[in-house]
Amino acid sequence: MKYYISFFLLLFSLSLFSNDKIVSVQDSLKIEKYKNHINTLQYISRQNYNTEFFLELALKYVDSILQIQDENTYASEI
């Protein structure tokens, strides 16, 4: 019985530490996906005589990046 309790405590502690790494990886994947969307929308806008609709959508993705990471250089440059 003693081993079961220690085993569950070990699993619980590992889940707490590994959860932070998973969140940071998921955030970085989201940021890369948003960067791809921004680049695509900028390209579409250039092909359509700088249509503001696509540029506004790109700026929404920039705002999403800044919500995840406040000091992102890519988002601040755009």
Secondary structure as UniProt FT lines:
FT   HELIX           2..47
FT   TURN            48..49
FT   HELIX           52..68
FT   TURN            70..71
FT   HELIX           73..77
//
